[in-house]
Amino acid sequence: MSWFEALVLGVVQGLTEYLPVSSSGHLTIGAALFGIDGEQNLTFNIVVHVATVLSTCTILWKEIVWLLRDLFKLKWNDGTRYVVNILVSMIPVAVVGFFFKEQVEAIFEPNLTVVGCCLLVTAALLAFSFFARPRQREEMSPLHAFVIGLAQAVAVLPGLSRSGSTIATGLLLGNKKEMLAQFSFLMVIPPILGEALLDARKLFGGAVDVATTGVNTLPLLIGFLAAYVSGCLACKWMIGIVRRGKLIWFALYCAVVALLCLVLPAVL
């Protein structure tokens, strides 16, 4: 992997992790265009995913400090209620990640056709959440947090946007859009770190030949910085976009990219 490829893929990862357009789908598209084998990028993928987690912590550090402060008061309050919802939302993705991740990856091997189909689903979900007008709720319940967690678990499919699925599901349930992006980005921190740890175990546990996955230090550093900076920008931007309710433009974008994905295999 060259430094330029690392720069492009790092920016793609940082932007698309938060924008509702699927980071895994866009990384698959980028790898296909650059002619890079997916397994050879395992180390790189771990690094850029950690970078996006750090970008979330950078933008939402006040909220994270608030949650930790309320949590260590050891009494029921707004912060502990929020943490409970995050923990509840993690249950579905934890089950899928620990018990079904390899089966899902085997069935839905990342390729342009699978990505294209899943991007169409993402587009439909975003469009539906834009036009739907459910009854607004003042607070998110643990049940809603669990349903949003189910949407995140399904989004392990390449091309199905994690942020798009969780935010759109929350909107359809009637939760306030002012807090949905923030909740979506905070709830994704543990799964991203968990996924990185699983990939690291695969890398260093002998499941993948480390010699074939090696990436030079310079591309890794460039990819990390690109994912971190672009992730900070996208995280802050996306919170504002959700508040203004402009997700329909991302639905159109996903639909266009999906069609390109379905056409590209015949061209490449």
N, C-alpha and C positions, 0 to 999 in steps of 0.2 A: 504494500500500500504506500503510495506516495504522499508527501505532505499536502499536496493540493487536494487529493481525494479525501484525506483525513479532514481537511478544512471544510470541504463541501458537505461531507457526511455529518460532521460535528454540528454545523449550522442547521442542517436538515433535522437532526435529532433534537436539538435544543428548541427549535421553532415548533416542530410538529408534536412534541410531547405534550404541549399545552394547548396548541390550536387544535380544534376538533377535526383533524384530517388524517390521523393515524401515523404515528412515528414509525412503527414496524413496517407499515405498508410503504412509506416513502424511503426507508432504508433499503427495503427489498428492491424498489425501483432504482435507487441510486446504485446499489451493488450490481444490478443487471446491466445498467448503462455503462458502468465502469468495467464490467467483466470480472468482478471480484466474487470468489467463492464465499458463501455465507459462513462456513465453518472457519475459514481463515480469518474471520473478523470477530471471533468470540472474545478475544482480549479487548479489542477496540470497543465492542458493544458494552462490555462491563464498565470500561472507563467513562464512556459518554453517558451511560445511565447514572452513574454516581455523580457526574457533573450536573445533570439535570436535577437530582435531588438537592444538591448544594445550592442551585439557583432558586429552588423553591424556598429553602431555609433562609436565603438572603432576602427575598422579597417579602416573605411572610414571617419574618423573625419576631415582630411584635406580637402576632397572634400565637406563635409557638411559645414565647415567654409567658404570655397570659395563660395559656393552657397549663403549662408546667406549674406556674404559681398557684393557680386554683386547684390543681391536682394534689399538690403537696400540702394544701390546707387540711386534707383528709376529712372533708365534709362535702355534702351534696350541694353543688352550686352550678352556675352556668358553664364553667370550665369543665367540671367533671362530667356534666351531661353531654357536652360536646365530645369529650374523649370517649365516653361510652358509645356514642354514635359512630365514631371512627373505628373503634374496636369491633363493633357489630358489623360494620361495612366490610371489614377485613375477612370475616368468616368464609364467605363463598370463594374468594380468590385464594385464600389459604388452602382450602380443600382441593381446589383445582390445581394449584401450584404444586402441592406435595404429593397428590395421588394420581393426577390425570395429565400433568404437563407433557410428559413424553408421548402419551397416547394421542393427545391433541396435536402435537407437533408432527407425529407420524402420519396422522390422517390428513391434516391441513398443512402440508409442507409449503413453506413460503415460496410462492412463485407469482408471476404477474397475473395469471388467471384468477387464482384464489384472492389475491389482493384486490383485483378489479371487482369481483363479486361482493367482497366485504365492504369495499368503499361505497358501492351502491346501497348497501344496507345502512351504512353510516349516513349517507345523503338522505335517505328516506326518513330515518329517525330524527335527524336535525330538522328536516322540513315539517314533519308531523308536530314536533315540539314547538315550532314557530307558530303554526296556525291553530294549535289546540288552545283552549281557554279554560283550564280546570279551575276549581275553586281554590283560592289562595289560602295557605295555612300560615299561622304565625310562627310555629316552631317545627323543626324536623323531628319526627318520632323515631324510635329505634327500628320500628317496622319499615319505615321509609328508608332509613339508613341501610337496612339489610337488602331491600329491593335494589337500591342504588349499587350496593356491593355485588349483587347478582349481575347487574349490567357490566360492572368492571370485570367480573370473572369471565363473562362471555367475550369480552374484548381482548382476550388472549389470542383470538384469531387474527392473523395478519391482515391488516387493512380495516379492521373494525376499531375505530378510534376509542381509546380509553376515556379521554376527557369528554369527547362528544357523546359517548354512551351514557356516562354518569350524569353529565349536566342535563342532557335531553331527558333522561329518565326522571331526574329530580324536578324538572319543569313540568313534565306530564303528571307528576304526583301532586303538583300544586305548591311546591316549596318556593320560597322567595328567591328570585334570581340574584338579589343583592348578595346573598351568602353562598350560593351554590358553587360558583367558581372557586372560592376560597376553600370550601369543604372538599370539593373534588380534588384540588391540588394537595391538600393536607392528607387526605385519605390514601393518596397514591404513593406517599413516601415509603411506608413499610413494604408494600408489594414490590416496588421498584428495587429497593435494597434486597428484599428476599430473592427476587429473580436474579439479581447480580450475584448473590451468594450461591445460588444453585448453579449458575453458569460457571462461577469460579470453582466450585466443587467438581463440576464436570471437567473443567480445564486441568486442574491440578490433581484430580483423582484418577487420571489415566483413561477416562472415557473418550478423550480427544487427544490426539498426538500434539503435544505442545510445540514441537518443531514445525508443524504445518500451520499453527495459529499465531506464530510470532509476528509482532509488528514492532518496527523500530521505535526507539524512544521519542524521536522528534515528531513523527505522525501521531503518536499517542498524546503527547503534550499539546500539539496543535488541535487535535480533535477534542481534548478535554476543555481547553480554553474556549474553543468555538462553541461547544455545546453549552458551557456555563454562561457565556455572555449572551448568546442568542436565547437561551432558556430564561434568563432574567428579563429580557425584553418581552418575550412572548408571554410569560407568566403575568407580568404587570398589564400588558396590553389586553390579554384575554379576560382578565377580571373586569376591565372597563367595557369590553364588548358584550359580555353576558349581562351586565347591568343595563346596557342599552337595548338588549334583545335583538342583536343583528346576526343571529346564527344562520339565517337563510342563505347568506352569501357563501358560507362554508359548505352548505348543502349543495349549492350549484357547483362549487369548485370540486367537491368530492365526486360528483356525477361526471364532470368532464374528465377528471383524472382516471376515474374508473373505466370510462370508455376507451381512453388511451391505453390503459393496461390490458384491456381485452383485445386491442388491435395490435399492440407492440409485439407479442409473441410471433405473429405471422410475418413481421417485418425484420426482427432481429435474427 
